[in-house]
Amino acid sequence: MGASERADLVVVGAGTIGGWAATFAARDGAGRVVVLERGLAGQGASSRAAGIVRAQGGTPTTVALGRWSIDFYRRQPEVFGTDSGFRELGYLILAVTDDDERAGRERVAMQRAAGLPVRWVSAAEAANLNPTLSPDGHRGGSYLETDGHIDPARNVRAYSLAMQHAGVELREHVAFTGIRTEAAAGGARRVVGVETDTGSIATERVVLTGGPSLRAVGKLAGMRIPAGAVRHSVAVLEPHDAFAVERQPMVFDIGAGLYWRLEEGGLLFGWSDPNDRPGEARAVDWAMYEEMRARLAGFVPVTRDLGLRKIWAATIDFTPDHLPILGPGMLPDGKRIEGVTVASAGGHGMMWGPGVARVAADLALTGRTDLVDVTDLGLDRFDAAGRSRLATDPIALPFPDSAEDDEPLAVPTGAG
Ligand SMILES: Cc1cc2nc3c(=O)[nH]c(=O)nc-3n(C[C@H](O)[C@H](O)[C@H](O)COP(=O)(O)OP(=O)(O)OC[C@H]3O[C@@H](n4cnc5c(N)ncnc54)[C@H](O)[C@@H]3O)c2cc1C
């Protein structure tokens, strides 16, 4: 990379958000698009996810992002000649308590008003839809037959190929280290370049992603992004005849944050621990695993004696309100950094990722998008302590409430 290098758009991070956003922008004629990835494409959260994809969102915005993303996964073979392994299985979101049921029925009304053909099913109907599910211990739940899952590793392959076909330049093992800005009207700043550990690139457009590292990426750009990172765990049980079927609805025990789905003839299940502190996942919590297995066996008795086939703990991204961040770069004093777009799927990058990436590309190229109303999704919804003025998405895993840490911010380099 020479000192005089120029790009029309620089995207930081080659996860599913950066990968698809770069592809969309290049296909829209953005010109020279460069993606900076400090490691290897997909090696953040995007290759480690459970792959659950649902349009059953907790707000009209997340319903829209989920629907757009499912449509995208379905159209992918035709448009890109690749797929992310999307498989429609249906999704049951269970109510266990009175409160769950009341909130669930309200959610269904909101989703139906948004045009989603979701319905409420009784406990007996739920057990009928999924014969491995006990009819006891829950009160039925919401059901949408068009929800499903992708194969996260296959999605990394899909966006890597798509980037290559679209002419995106992927730079692996190149870390973003900061931005250059100059003064703009009204006391704002305007981006004029990015710094990397191998040189600088002049550019007027930057998309910042980073998943669980987005907070650190923001700091490098002198921004305070209240995005968090915390352990999330996934396990796969050995194959069993009960799971050797083409189709069986996925299930979410929403109160406990425990979900499960078919995986290679066995059952995959995942969970978050509300007592985990924010930070990088380092190890499997076996006590929590046993607790979740016992809870799972209550719902799916056939799992009680099944062996464990694989298990992993990985670092998931989250935002304080569990909603995506999509908007312009912003300095801690509230002034904009023109030309910078920040994009986070807030821990839902499989289900909302393509939609979030599409919006990020739209905002970076044209400053507007038709996909969702982004008025409330920017960084200006957070106060100095990182608290959001929006209500928390009601279908959130039990993550920590705060994403805060105490490290100081970097100062953007460049003219003044
Ligand atoms: C165990 C687990 C299970 C999950 N299950 C689901 C699920 O079922 N459904 C769902 O919707 N979501 C799920 N998620 C969440 C989902 O994986 C993430 O929301 C999504 O992958 C985030 O994508 P991203 O592109 O923002 O981040 P990432 O995939 O983490 O990509 C960010 C990239 O930025 C790079 N980077 C960071 N700093 C720099 C720098 N300074 N310079 C250059 N590059 C940098 C990183 O190396 C990384 O490759 C799960 C996550 C985990 C961990």
The ligand as an SDF file (V2000), in Angstrom:
LIG
                    3D

 53 58  0  0  0  0  0  0  0  0999 V2000
  -21.8020  -18.2210   19.7410 C   0  0  0  0  0  0  0  0  0  0  0  0
  -22.5910  -17.2250   18.9370 C   0  0  0  0  0  0  0  0  0  0  0  0
  -23.8660  -17.5690   18.4630 C   0  0  0  0  0  0  0  0  0  0  0  0
  -24.6090  -16.6580   17.7070 C   0  0  0  0  0  0  0  0  0  0  0  0
  -25.7990  -17.0420   17.1940 N   0  0  0  0  0  0  0  0  0  0  0  0
  -26.5220  -16.1860   16.4200 C   0  0  0  0  0  0  0  0  0  0  0  0
  -27.7450  -16.5950   15.8390 C   0  0  0  0  0  0  0  0  0  0  0  0
  -28.1810  -17.7370   16.0050 O   0  0  0  0  0  0  0  0  0  0  0  0
  -28.4340  -15.6900   15.0880 N   0  0  0  0  0  0  0  0  0  0  0  0
  -27.9730  -14.4190   14.8850 C   0  0  0  0  0  0  0  0  0  0  0  0
  -28.6440  -13.6380   14.2080 O   0  0  0  0  0  0  0  0  0  0  0  0
  -26.7970  -14.0200   15.3980 N   0  0  0  0  0  0  0  0  0  0  0  0
  -26.0670  -14.8630   16.1540 C   0  0  0  0  0  0  0  0  0  0  0  0
  -24.8610  -14.4630   16.6800 N   0  0  0  0  0  0  0  0  0  0  0  0
  -24.4340  -13.0700   16.4620 C   0  0  0  0  0  0  0  0  0  0  0  0
  -23.7660  -12.8930   15.1030 C   0  0  0  0  0  0  0  0  0  0  0  0
  -22.7870  -13.8880   14.9300 O   0  0  0  0  0  0  0  0  0  0  0  0
  -23.1520  -11.5070   15.0330 C   0  0  0  0  0  0  0  0  0  0  0  0
  -24.1350  -10.5190   15.3040 O   0  0  0  0  0  0  0  0  0  0  0  0
  -22.5290  -11.2090   13.6810 C   0  0  0  0  0  0  0  0  0  0  0  0
  -21.6590  -12.2310   13.2900 O   0  0  0  0  0  0  0  0  0  0  0  0
  -21.7880   -9.8750   13.7290 C   0  0  0  0  0  0  0  0  0  0  0  0
  -21.2150   -9.6440   12.4640 O   0  0  0  0  0  0  0  0  0  0  0  0
  -20.1620   -8.4960   12.2840 P   0  0  0  0  0  0  0  0  0  0  0  0
  -19.7480   -8.5070   10.8690 O   0  0  0  0  0  0  0  0  0  0  0  0
  -20.7190   -7.2390   12.8580 O   0  0  0  0  0  0  0  0  0  0  0  0
  -18.9670   -8.9020   13.2750 O   0  0  0  0  0  0  0  0  0  0  0  0
  -17.7990   -9.9870   13.1240 P   0  0  0  0  0  0  0  0  0  0  0  0
  -18.2350  -11.1920   12.4240 O   0  0  0  0  0  0  0  0  0  0  0  0
  -17.2030  -10.1700   14.4790 O   0  0  0  0  0  0  0  0  0  0  0  0
  -16.7830   -9.2490   12.1600 O   0  0  0  0  0  0  0  0  0  0  0  0
  -16.0540   -8.1190   12.5720 C   0  0  0  0  0  0  0  0  0  0  0  0
  -14.6740   -8.2220   11.9640 C   0  0  0  0  0  0  0  0  0  0  0  0
  -13.9670   -7.0190   12.2330 O   0  0  0  0  0  0  0  0  0  0  0  0
  -12.6100   -7.3620   12.3810 C   0  0  0  0  0  0  0  0  0  0  0  0
  -11.9110   -6.2840   13.0820 N   0  0  0  0  0  0  0  0  0  0  0  0
  -12.0490   -5.9190   14.3760 C   0  0  0  0  0  0  0  0  0  0  0  0
  -11.2190   -4.8880   14.6490 N   0  0  0  0  0  0  0  0  0  0  0  0
  -10.5660   -4.5970   13.5040 C   0  0  0  0  0  0  0  0  0  0  0  0
   -9.5710   -3.6370   13.1360 C   0  0  0  0  0  0  0  0  0  0  0  0
   -9.0680   -2.7590   14.0270 N   0  0  0  0  0  0  0  0  0  0  0  0
   -9.1030   -3.6170   11.8650 N   0  0  0  0  0  0  0  0  0  0  0  0
   -9.5890   -4.5110   10.9530 C   0  0  0  0  0  0  0  0  0  0  0  0
  -10.5220   -5.4520   11.2360 N   0  0  0  0  0  0  0  0  0  0  0  0
  -11.0070   -5.4830   12.5060 C   0  0  0  0  0  0  0  0  0  0  0  0
  -12.6540   -8.6580   13.1750 C   0  0  0  0  0  0  0  0  0  0  0  0
  -11.4540   -9.4020   13.0380 O   0  0  0  0  0  0  0  0  0  0  0  0
  -13.8500   -9.3540   12.5420 C   0  0  0  0  0  0  0  0  0  0  0  0
  -13.5020  -10.2550   11.5180 O   0  0  0  0  0  0  0  0  0  0  0  0
  -24.0790  -15.3700   17.4190 C   0  0  0  0  0  0  0  0  0  0  0  0
  -22.7970  -15.0290   17.8750 C   0  0  0  0  0  0  0  0  0  0  0  0
  -22.0670  -15.9510   18.6320 C   0  0  0  0  0  0  0  0  0  0  0  0
  -20.6810  -15.5710   19.0990 C   0  0  0  0  0  0  0  0  0  0  0  0
  1  2  1  0
  2  3  1  0
  2 52  2  0
  3  4  2  0
  4  5  1  0
  4 50  1  0
  5  6  2  0
  6  7  1  0
  6 13  1  0
  7  8  2  0
  7  9  1  0
  9 10  1  0
 10 11  2  0
 10 12  1  0
 12 13  2  0
 13 14  1  0
 14 15  1  0
 14 50  1  0
 15 16  1  0
 16 17  1  0
 16 18  1  0
 18 19  1  0
 18 20  1  0
 20 21  1  0
 20 22  1  0
 22 23  1  0
 23 24  1  0
 24 25  2  0
 24 26  1  0
 24 27  1  0
 27 28  1  0
 28 29  2  0
 28 30  1  0
 28 31  1  0
 31 32  1  0
 32 33  1  0
 33 34  1  0
 33 48  1  0
 34 35  1  0
 35 36  1  0
 35 46  1  0
 36 37  1  0
 36 45  1  0
 37 38  2  0
 38 39  1  0
 39 40  1  0
 39 45  2  0
 40 41  1  0
 40 42  2  0
 42 43  1  0
 43 44  2  0
 44 45  1  0
 46 47  1  0
 46 48  1  0
 48 49  1  0
 50 51  2  0
 51 52  1  0
 52 53  1  0
M  END
$$$$
